[in-house]
Amino acid sequence: MGAWGSQIFENDGAMDFAGDIADGGGLPALEEAFDQVIEIGDDYLESWIAEEALMAAEIVARLNGKPGPQSSYFETIDGWIARQKTKPGPPLIDKARRAVARILGAESEIVELWQDSDDFEGWKASVEDVQKRL
């Protein structure tokens, strides 16, 4: 999983995705991350897809002025956010909410991986926090 902590940004996949957004992926890449999760439906959701979508949800929350945990890990993406002139609209926020709900549901590898760890409750709390900020 490449995680070093229970926050949704404390893993390699999330940070790589954030870098891709800051390097030019922008809002379309955020939407694509949510679409990948939503389109899976009830099929098995792989953890790397979930990691990206959770980071995308964090970025959407920050774009809407609802930042979560502060960390030096966010310097690049927060710089990108500061340069954005457009905030995510209701359709993108709705997709973010649906994606996060799906990630927490059944047939989700990331949930299984965290349930097998010593800090499932911490991880779940960080996901629920971003869910509330959307």
N, C-alpha and C positions, 0 to 999 in steps of 0.2 A: 504494500500500500504506500510505502514511502512517506509515512507520517511521523512527525516528531512531536506532535501535541494533539489535543482534542478539538481545538478550534478548527472551523471549516477551511481556514486558509493555511493551516499548519501541515501541508503535505505537498509533495512535488507537483502533482497534477494540477492542483489549484493555483499554485504560484506560476507554473508554466502558462496556464490559461490566462492569468492576469497579465502576464508579460505580452502574450499575443494580442490581447485587447489593447493595451497601451501602445503596441507597435503598429497599430492600424486596423485591427479587427473591428473595433467600435461596436456600436449598437447592433448591427446585423449579426455579429458573432455571438453576442449575448442571446439574441433571439434564437439563433441556431442551437445553442446549448440547451435552451428550454425545450425547443421542438424535438430534439433527439430523445429527451426523457419522455415527453408526452406521447410521441409516436410509438414508443415501445409498448404502451398500453399495459396489459397484464403480463407480458412476457418478462423474462429475467432481465433485470437492469444491472449492467456491469458497473463496478465501482468507479472506473475512470470517467465514465459518462456522468455519474452522479457528482464526482468531485468538481468537474467543470461547471455543472449546472448550479451547484451550491455556491461556488465562487461567483458565478454570474449573478446569482441572487444577492449576494453581498454587495457586488458592484452596483446593481440597480438600487438597492437601499441607500447606498452612499450617494449615488447620483441624485436621489430625491431628498437629500439633506438629513438622512437618518443613519449616520455612521454607527458602526458597532465598535468592537475592540480596536484600540489604537496600537499600532506596532510598526516598527521600522520596515516590516515586510510590505507595508502598504504605501511606502514612499512613491514608488513608480506609478501605481494605479491611482493614488490620490492626486498626483501631479496631472495625470491624464484627465481625471474627473474635474479638476479645477479649470481645465481648458475647454470643457464641453459647454456648448451654448444651448443644447437641447436636453431636456429632462425626459426620461422614459414616460410614455403615455400609458393610460389605463390598459390597453391590450397587452403591452409588454409586462406590466406589473401582474396582470391576471395570469399570464403564462408562467411567470416566476413563481407565483403562489401555487399553481397547479403542479409545476415541476417539483417543488419542495415537498408538497404533500405526497406525490408519487414516490419520491425517494424514501420517505419515511414509511411507505406501505410495504406490502408483501412482495416477495420475489425481488429483493433489493440486496445485491452483494455487499454494498457498503454498510448496510445495517447489520448483516451477518458478520462481517469482519469486526465491526465495533462491538457487537454483542460478545464476541470471543475475546475481547480485550478487557483490561482492568478499568477502562474509563468510558464505558458505553454511556453512562448517565451524563458525563461531562460533554461528550460529543453531541448527544441528543439535545442537551440544553443549548449548545451553540447553534444547532440547526433551528431549534424552536425560537431562539432569539432573532435570527435573521428573518424567520417566517413572520414574526410579530412586526418587524420593521418594514416589511413590504407594504 
